[in-house]
């Protein structure tokens, strides 16, 4: 039961999402400890809002509804730098993409450092990796066209962000560091095989600095890309900061490569999605194909090392079973000859 001292009522007649967000922030601040510790139950009323506990891990996550629907993430460790990244991501991405008709990210986001939480308007879309997993098998040409258009829009939005976003002074570094992480993974290997040996040799010859002067999302996984109709939105800004734009660019490329190791996956559709993504990206923000190959190689190598102890069919990409021998061959081919060697018809 929430005491009256921590219950704040919504002003009558509030119909603006921004006003409601400000009211919810006051409500959350007054109950931050109980909400973060998830002491109020799975579902409960607080003020004039309904809270439903969604997950407890490194963060405590709620779905919140009042007149509008919201996503609330409370950071359990109270990491101020992490919240600064959330704010940097929300402000930068909103400024560069918020007015575009094809951007479907949250229109209202509030970030607090003390207490540490992010409140964002709920996005009605579904993750792009789920759309890829389902619609790739649909026989209709319309389904294929929708997927290609989604990846084309993703390429256009991401390129615009990389081309136009400016980092503020003293911006934090993005937290994901693919080459440093790959080095750590190699150091932890206890069982070597031909692929591990190829990865180690490639790393010594082609490792890159993770630091860079571009603003990057930092965790451009396809489950952090939401599709709502023809619009694409980004979520999860806690890894944002300065870095190499290839880190963002390479994540969707790597996913579209990895599904080639999924049993019976329709390869032609994945290739068309990859071409659409890269075509729209380079039209706005040119890139060096050799550098892209290196970042994709680092990502593929890391995934191979992370799943090295999995069975032949236990490794998965977006929930889909992967044939590990295919993954092994593809990883070595990309390291030795680049993305083009495993994707016929690809235009880098």
Residue, then its C-alpha position, 0 to 999 in steps of 0.5 A: x500500500x502506498x502512503x498518501x505522502x508518496x502519492x501525487x495526483x495527475x492534474x485534471x485535464x492534463x492531455x499533453x504527453x510532456x506535461x504527463x511525463x513531468x508529473x510522472x517524474x515527480x511521482x517516480x522521484x517521490x517513490x524511487x527507492x520502493x520502485x527500484x527495489x520492486x517492493x510495491x508488487x507486480x502491478x499496482x496503482x500509484x497516484x493516478x498511474x498504473x505500474x506493471x513490473x516488466x523485468x528486474x536485472x541490472x535495471x528495474x523496468x516497468x510499463x506505466x499507464x495513465x492517460x498515455x503509456x510509458x516505459x520506465x527504466x530505473x538504474x539499480x546501481x545509480x551510475x551517473x555516467x550511464x544516465x549521462x549517456x542516456x541523456x546524450x542519446x535522447x537529446x542527440x537522436x531526438x534533435x537530429x531525427x525527431x522531426x523526420x516523418x520516417x523516425x518512430x522513436x519516442x517523442x517524449x523522454x525524460x532522464x534523471x540522474x538522482x534518482x537514476x531513471x529514464x521515462x520514455x513514451x511507449x513505442x508501438x512498434x516491434x523489433x526489426x530482428x523479429x520482423x526479419x525472422x518472421x517475414x523472411x519466410x513469407x512468400x509474398x513479394x509485399x513482405x519482402x518489399x516491406x523488409x527491404x524498405x525497413x532496412x533502407x530506412x534504417x540505413x538512411x536514419x543511421x547515416x543522417x545521425x552519423x553525418x550530422x550529430x555533434x558531440x558536446x564537450x567532454x562527451x563520454x565514450x561509448x561503452x561497447x568496445x568491440x576490439x578490446x572485448x575481442x582481445x579479452x575473449x581471446x585471452x579467455x579461450x581454453x580450447x583452441x581450434x582452427x577458427x580460434x587460431x584464424x581469429x587470433x592471427x586476424x586480430x594481431x594484423x587488423x585490430x583497430x582503436x575503439x575510440x573515435x570522434x563520432x556520436x554513436x548509438x553504441x548498441x545498434x542491435x536489431x532488437x534495439x530498432x523498432x519498426x512501426x509501419x513504415x517508421x523506424x525508431x531507436x531505443x536503449x541509449x545507455x551505451x551512447x557516446x563517442x566512438x567509431x561510427x563503424x561500430x553502429x554501421x557494422x551491427x545490422x550488417x553482422x546480423x544479416x550475415x549471421x542469418x546466413x548460418x540459420x538453417x534454410x534461411x531465405x538468403x536472397x531476401x537477407x541479401x536484398x535487405x543488406x544491399x538496401x541498408x548499405x545503399x541508403x547509408x552510403x548515399x548520405x554518409x560514405x564509408x570505407x568498405x575495408x574498415x567496415x569489413x574489419x568491424x564486421x570481422x571483429x563482431x563475427x569473431x566475438x560471437x564465435x568465441x562466445x558460443x564456442x562451447x555450444x552444440x552443433x545446433x544449439x547456437x542461435x541468432x535471434x532465437x533461430x537455430x544456427x548450423x555451427x559449421x556454417x558459422x565457422x566457415x563464414x567467420x573464416x571467409x569474412x576474416x580472410x576475404x571480406x563480406x563480399x566473399x560470402x554474400x553474392x551480389x553484395x555492393x559495398 
